[in-house]
Amino acid sequence: MHDYMATIRSLDANIGRVLRYLDENSLTENTLVVYSSDQGFYLGEHGWFDKRFMYEESMRMPLLVRYPGVIKPGTVVSSLVMNPDYAPTFLKVAGIQPPTEMQGTSFLPLKNIQKRKSVYYHYYEFPDEHNVTPHFGVRTDRYKLIYFMVKESFGNCMISKKIQTKCKICTENPAMKALPRP
């Protein structure tokens, strides 16, 4: 945990250095700054310190954007944005039309952001050093359905307004048992 927190502290300091440089060199107004990572991370939630399960803490990716004149500071967007959306966004900012075969959709301008109804997740590395059961699922803004392949069971999750996840295994539900297995 100490190593993780030291990394966060270093990131914070160095992102500050980059933003200060942009400000001091009059580059802020025409520079899009994006901070993100591959996934969120458990910091003890569920007793885990990892990121590979499809639970809310690891599925949500940090995405902080500074784009003066385009995005008002403090703006919060609740749309389902995925990392394939980054490249089309960057191309659009550069004035380049993304190729039609490119996955993802630009999340700019924010007022025109396309509302996704769902996102898909798949974790397949098993067995490996992390010993995470392979699973896949679909998440909407309110629900999540996870299928654990080795256990042949579904996890059904409801996402509350506080973005907490309440999950239960659904193998005892007759309707879930009747679903075809992938």
Helices and strands as residue ranges (DSSP letters): H 2-24, G 28-30, E 33-36, G 45-47, H 56-59, E 63-66, G 83-85, H 86-93, G 110-112, E 119-123, E 135-139, E 143-148, E 153-159, E 165-169, H 174-177
